[in-house]
Amino acid sequence: MENLIEIKNARHAYQTASGPLPVLDGLNVAVPAGTFAAVVGPSGCGKSTLTKLVAGLMKPDEGEVWLHGERVTAPRKTVGMAFQNPVLLEWRSILDNVILPLEIVAPKMATKDRIDRAMELLEMVGLAGFENKRPSELSGGMRQRASLCRSIVHKPEVLILDEPFGALDAFTREDLWQTMRDLRAAEPFTAVLITHDLRESVFLGDQVIVLSGRPARTQYVMDVDLPADRTLDVLFTPAAADMLHILRDQIKIAQGRAEEGGV
Ligand SMILES: Nc1ncnc2c1ncn2[C@@H]1O[C@H](COP(=O)(O)OP(=O)(O)OP(=O)(O)O)[C@@H](O)[C@H]1O
């Protein structure tokens, strides 16, 4: 399968007032088209920096970033993004928030087609009937559902999810995992998901990439060999338990705590 995203041996240091801060040192990522890569690693190791490379928002000091066989050297219009804070515009309705990327990427698209496309997604995530509400009238989980719709409304070549479920309570988070799974089944996309939640990485990922502590290198890559139409029950199977165990051990190594006993 063709790799839609490829990061080859990226190295980078941020220039700060107190000198260079190395954040990436041997980052290698390969995400085949139509698959979902979950990225985990210690706090502050460089996960968000990785997403900036993919979106073309910054260039690494060394190494290469490729998207669809093209070298990434400038910001890409065709990247969809969703963050922990949904940042919906309060002066727009939910429908108009979801439509926003189409106004930028497809300015000539007919208004009716934009509305139909946004409504198709809002229905898929269970928000039909809420399209005329303002963001503040919705719960946190509903806002994040709207944010997911907005991130894929323009069918981006890559979807970047930077801890989109991190601020939600555990039950809402699991609901959203299932919503994400259903969206993927309806319209396949290639995604990079940053998360601190190993269960989330196994439930949603086709692969889980473990980054080392800062400066981040690709420490470990796990192929998640579970069915694409997985249900939450899969997380209680021996296969998933084994994967979670390995990932926890890898995180301890990344944190420099491998020698500690117990988990
Ligand atoms: N523009 C910048 N200039 C200087 N330092 C930066 C800049 N952006 C990030 N950093 C620093 O680089 C390091 C890596 O940041 P990054 O946001 O990529 O980590 P992260 O793994 O996403 O963090 P977290 O797990 O806390 O979300 C951090 O120490 C951060 O303070």
The ligand as a MOL file (V3000), in Angstrom:
LIG
                    3D

  0  0  0     0  0            999 V3000
M  V30 BEGIN CTAB
M  V30 COUNTS 31 33 0 0 0
M  V30 BEGIN ATOM
M  V30 1 N 7.3790 27.2950 18.7960 0
M  V30 2 C 8.0850 26.7940 19.8150 0
M  V30 3 N 9.1800 27.4210 20.2780 0
M  V30 4 C 9.9060 26.9250 21.2940 0
M  V30 5 N 9.6240 25.7650 21.9450 0
M  V30 6 C 8.5400 25.0900 21.5260 0
M  V30 7 C 7.7100 25.5640 20.4570 0
M  V30 8 N 6.6970 24.6750 20.2640 0
M  V30 9 C 6.8810 23.7070 21.1750 0
M  V30 10 N 7.9700 23.9510 21.9240 0
M  V30 11 C 8.5270 23.0720 22.9870 0
M  V30 12 O 8.9110 21.8710 22.3240 0
M  V30 13 C 8.6150 20.7370 23.1300 0
M  V30 14 C 7.7250 19.7920 22.3600 0
M  V30 15 O 6.4630 20.4140 22.1570 0
M  V30 16 P 5.2050 19.6410 21.5520 0
M  V30 17 O 4.0170 20.5590 21.7090 0
M  V30 18 O 5.5060 19.1630 20.1800 0
M  V30 19 O 5.0980 18.3870 22.5520 0
M  V30 20 P 3.8740 17.3970 22.8470 0
M  V30 21 O 4.4530 16.0400 22.9050 0
M  V30 22 O 2.7700 17.6340 21.8720 0
M  V30 23 O 3.4020 17.9000 24.2990 0
M  V30 24 P 2.1380 17.4490 25.1840 0
M  V30 25 O 2.2530 15.9870 25.3850 0
M  V30 26 O 2.3330 18.2100 26.4570 0
M  V30 27 O 0.9130 17.8720 24.4310 0
M  V30 28 C 7.9740 21.2790 24.4080 0
M  V30 29 O 8.9820 21.3410 25.3860 0
M  V30 30 C 7.5040 22.6660 24.0220 0
M  V30 31 O 7.5480 23.5370 25.1450 0
M  V30 END ATOM
M  V30 BEGIN BOND
M  V30 1 1 1 2
M  V30 2 1 2 3
M  V30 3 2 2 7
M  V30 4 2 3 4
M  V30 5 1 4 5
M  V30 6 2 5 6
M  V30 7 1 6 7
M  V30 8 1 6 10
M  V30 9 1 7 8
M  V30 10 2 8 9
M  V30 11 1 9 10
M  V30 12 1 10 11
M  V30 13 1 11 12
M  V30 14 1 11 30
M  V30 15 1 12 13
M  V30 16 1 13 14
M  V30 17 1 13 28
M  V30 18 1 14 15
M  V30 19 1 15 16
M  V30 20 2 16 17
M  V30 21 1 16 18
M  V30 22 1 16 19
M  V30 23 1 19 20
M  V30 24 2 20 21
M  V30 25 1 20 22
M  V30 26 1 20 23
M  V30 27 1 23 24
M  V30 28 2 24 25
M  V30 29 1 24 26
M  V30 30 1 24 27
M  V30 31 1 28 29
M  V30 32 1 28 30
M  V30 33 1 30 31
M  V30 END BOND
M  V30 END CTAB
M  END
